Amino acid sequence: MRLLAAAGYPSIAPDLPGYGASAGFPLETYALETQTKALAEFARRLDLDLVHIAGNSMGGAIAVLYAEANPRGVASVGFIGAPLGLIGWSPSITNSLKKGTNPFIPLDRSEFDLELALLFARAPVIPDSIKDLAVAEYLARERHYRQVWDIANLYTDCLTLRSLFSTPVFALWGTFDRVFAVEGARALSKLAPLATILSLPDVGHLPHVEAPGASASAYLGFLSSLGK
């Protein structure tokens, strides 16, 4: 975000319900349509009349829903990492689920390490004490997290039902993405033939975290090509 801002694109990253300090919401809030309405109200209060909206994973799906609901207020849609709703979960995810382990709700250290391995090409080194704190939070609110996961699973094909032709689209996909395989970029190219689709070698599902410089450079190249 600092790199984008330094290049003349002031950036805002709102914590939607479920992220950061935005907690304690009823389950109905986690439906993507409700998240989209909250984001629209956020933009209205900040007088953001025209934006380039980008998101990672579920955020990418919300970006599309936002653009669909606010076509005059969106200059482009960006996927900084593969979006939810375009292709199914990777074999790594589905195999884990079949064995009874949801890697995004880790209940011990080994499951937490599995989550890191699925998200990153090169997992960051995290002290065991921090892992234990994170696992304790999942254990304490396991039912809540499983309910939210169930809601997210309702949207696994939400982008395949939409046309992305009317808005410029950018996608940055890690070649090592083990959540949504990079082959999904072909599905995107069919939905949005004019989309700018780039891959980052040896990067996983979170390119903005794992390769922030390369991600910002690629996204800035797209934004400058639009001339606005």
Secondary structure per residue as TSV (DSSP state, phi and psi in degrees):
chain	resnum	aa	ss	phi	psi
A	1	M	-	360.0	-36.2
A	2	R	H	-65.5	-37.7
A	3	L	H	-66.5	-39.5
A	4	L	H	-64.9	-45.0
A	5	A	H	-63.3	-40.2
A	6	A	H	-64.1	-25.9
A	7	A	T	-89.5	5.0
A	8	G	T	99.8	13.8
A	9	Y	-	-119.5	84.2
A	10	P	-	-52.7	134.7
A	11	S	-	-121.5	141.9
A	12	I	-	-128.7	132.1
A	13	A	-	-122.3	90.5
A	14	P	-	-72.2	142.0
A	15	D	-	-85.2	101.5
A	16	L	-	-71.1	163.3
A	17	P	T	-49.5	128.9
A	18	G	T	104.1	-8.6
A	19	Y	S	-121.0	152.6
A	20	G	T	53.1	-130.9
A	21	A	T	-91.2	5.6
A	22	S	-	-85.3	84.6
A	23	A	-	-132.1	172.8
A	24	G	-	81.5	20.9
A	25	F	-	-90.5	152.2
A	26	P	-	-66.8	157.2
A	27	L	G	-58.9	-32.4
A	28	E	G	-59.4	-24.5
A	29	T	G	-65.0	-24.2
A	30	Y	G	-83.1	-5.7
A	31	A	S	-60.8	137.0
A	32	L	H	-63.6	-30.7
A	33	E	H	-63.7	-38.3
A	34	T	H	-69.9	-40.0
A	35	Q	H	-60.6	-39.9
A	36	T	H	-63.6	-42.4
A	37	K	H	-64.2	-39.1
A	38	A	H	-63.0	-40.4
A	39	L	H	-66.1	-38.7
A	40	A	H	-64.2	-40.3
A	41	E	H	-66.6	-38.4
A	42	F	H	-59.1	-47.6
A	43	A	H	-64.0	-39.3
A	44	R	H	-62.4	-43.2
A	45	R	H	-67.7	-25.3
A	46	L	T	-95.4	5.5
A	47	D	T	56.3	42.8
A	48	L	-	-90.0	90.9
A	49	D	-	-76.5	-32.8
A	50	L	S	-142.0	125.1
A	51	V	E	-135.0	154.7
A	52	H	E	-93.7	115.2
A	53	I	E	-106.4	131.9
A	54	A	E	-139.9	149.4
A	55	G	E	-152.9	163.5
A	56	N	E	-110.5	134.1
A	57	S	E	58.7	-115.7
A	58	M	H	-61.7	-32.2
A	59	G	H	-62.6	-30.9
A	60	G	H	-66.2	-40.9
A	61	A	H	-64.3	-42.0
A	62	I	H	-63.6	-36.5
A	63	A	H	-60.4	-41.7
A	64	V	H	-65.9	-44.9
A	65	L	H	-61.8	-38.6
A	66	Y	H	-64.9	-45.5
A	67	A	H	-63.2	-37.4
A	68	E	H	-65.8	-39.2
A	69	A	H	-80.9	-22.2
A	70	N	-	-132.1	61.3
A	71	P	G	-60.4	-33.0
A	72	R	G	-80.2	-12.0
A	73	G	G	-102.2	5.7
A	74	V	E	-124.1	121.7
A	75	A	E	-86.3	-29.4
A	76	S	E	-164.1	159.7
A	77	V	E	-116.8	131.2
A	78	G	E	-123.1	139.4
A	79	F	E	-110.0	104.2
A	80	I	E	-94.2	82.5
A	81	G	E	102.4	154.7
A	82	A	E	-58.4	138.2
A	83	P	E	-86.7	150.7
A	84	L	T	-67.3	141.4
A	85	G	T	102.7	0.6
A	86	L	S	-103.4	-44.4
A	87	I	S	-136.3	167.3
A	88	G	-	-73.6	173.3
A	89	W	-	-60.4	150.6
A	90	S	-	-66.9	161.9
A	91	P	H	-56.1	-33.5
A	92	S	H	-62.5	-40.3
A	93	I	H	-71.0	-49.3
A	94	T	H	-63.9	-38.5
A	95	N	H	-63.6	-39.4
A	96	S	H	-65.3	-43.1
A	97	L	H	-63.0	-38.8
A	98	K	H	-63.9	-26.9
A	99	K	T	-87.2	1.7
A	100	G	T	91.2	9.0
A	101	T	-	-113.1	121.1
A	102	N	-	-92.9	109.1
A	103	P	T	-67.2	-12.1
A	104	F	T	-97.2	3.5
A	105	I	S	-130.7	68.4
A	106	P	-	-69.5	131.3
A	107	L	-	-111.1	2.9
A	108	D	S	-157.7	176.9
A	109	R	H	-62.0	-39.9
A	110	S	H	-64.3	-37.7
A	111	E	H	-71.1	-33.6
A	112	F	H	-64.5	-42.1
A	113	D	H	-63.7	-36.0
A	114	L	H	-63.0	-42.7
A	115	E	H	-59.0	-46.2
A	116	L	H	-60.6	-41.7
A	117	A	H	-64.8	-31.1
A	118	L	H	-78.9	-28.9
A	119	L	H	-86.1	-29.4
A	120	F	-	-123.8	147.7
A	121	A	S	-71.4	-38.1
A	122	R	S	-128.5	99.5
A	123	A	-	-64.0	137.8
A	124	P	-	-67.9	154.1
A	125	V	-	-83.5	118.4
A	126	I	-	-121.7	128.7
A	127	P	-	-58.5	146.6
A	128	D	H	-58.6	-31.7
A	129	S	H	-64.5	-37.0
A	130	I	H	-72.1	-39.9
A	131	K	H	-59.2	-43.3
A	132	D	H	-63.7	-36.5
A	133	L	H	-65.4	-42.2
A	134	A	H	-65.4	-43.9
A	135	V	H	-62.9	-39.9
A	136	A	H	-60.4	-37.8
A	137	E	H	-65.8	-42.3
A	138	Y	H	-64.1	-40.7
A	139	L	H	-64.6	-40.6
A	140	A	H	-68.4	-29.8
A	141	R	T	-125.3	34.1
A	142	E	H	-57.1	-44.6
A	143	R	H	-59.4	-44.3
A	144	H	H	-60.1	-47.2
A	145	Y	H	-65.0	-36.2
A	146	R	H	-69.0	-35.2
A	147	Q	H	-67.1	-41.7
A	148	V	H	-65.3	-39.6
A	149	W	H	-60.3	-41.9
A	150	D	H	-60.3	-38.9
A	151	I	H	-66.3	-45.6
A	152	A	H	-59.7	-34.9
A	153	N	G	-67.6	-13.0
A	154	L	G	-73.4	-10.3
A	155	Y	G	-115.9	19.9
A	156	T	T	-68.2	-13.9
A	157	D	T	-126.5	20.9
A	158	C	T	-66.2	-26.3
A	159	L	T	-83.7	-23.0
A	160	T	T	-71.1	-14.3
A	161	L	T	-96.5	7.2
A	162	R	S	-127.5	154.5
A	163	S	-	-100.3	134.8
A	164	L	-	-110.7	26.7
A	165	F	-	-76.1	-31.2
A	166	S	S	-79.9	-15.6
A	167	T	S	-123.9	137.1
A	168	P	-	-55.9	135.0
A	169	V	E	-123.1	135.1
A	170	F	E	-123.0	138.4
A	171	A	E	-137.5	131.5
A	172	L	E	-119.8	118.4
A	173	W	E	-123.1	126.0
A	174	G	E	-74.8	132.1
A	175	T	T	-67.5	-18.0
A	176	F	T	-103.0	18.6
A	177	D	-	-63.8	118.5
A	178	R	S	-107.3	14.5
A	179	V	S	-103.9	-53.9
A	180	F	S	-125.5	109.4
A	181	A	-	-58.0	148.2
A	182	V	T	-61.7	-19.7
A	183	E	T	-60.3	-19.0
A	184	G	H	-64.3	-18.4
A	185	A	H	-59.9	-29.8
A	186	R	H	-66.6	-38.0
A	187	A	H	-63.6	-38.6
A	188	L	H	-65.8	-41.2
A	189	S	H	-63.1	-26.9
A	190	K	H	-75.7	-37.7
A	191	L	H	-73.5	-34.0
A	192	A	-	-136.0	80.7
A	193	P	T	-58.5	-25.8
A	194	L	T	-93.8	4.8
A	195	A	-	-66.0	147.6
A	196	T	E	-91.1	113.2
A	197	I	E	-121.0	119.4
A	198	L	E	-123.5	150.5
A	199	S	E	-116.8	146.7
A	200	L	E	-110.5	118.9
A	201	P	T	-67.8	144.0
A	202	D	T	56.9	36.7
A	203	V	-	-128.8	144.2
A	204	G	-	-94.6	-142.1
A	205	H	S	-78.3	-14.8
A	206	L	-	-121.7	70.2
A	207	P	H	-61.7	-32.1
A	208	H	H	-68.0	-21.8
A	209	V	H	-92.7	-43.6
A	210	E	H	-81.9	-31.4
A	211	A	S	-141.1	66.1
A	212	P	H	-62.4	-38.1
A	213	G	H	-65.1	-49.1
A	214	A	H	-65.0	-37.6
A	215	S	H	-65.2	-46.6
A	216	A	H	-63.0	-42.0
A	217	S	H	-61.4	-44.4
A	218	A	H	-65.0	-43.8
A	219	Y	H	-67.3	-40.4
A	220	L	H	-63.3	-35.6
A	221	G	H	-61.3	-40.4
A	222	F	H	-65.9	-47.6
A	223	L	H	-61.3	-43.1
A	224	S	H	-65.6	-29.2
A	225	S	H	-67.5	-22.3
A	226	L	H	-79.4	-23.3
A	227	G	T	72.6	22.0
A	228	K	-	-154.2	360.0
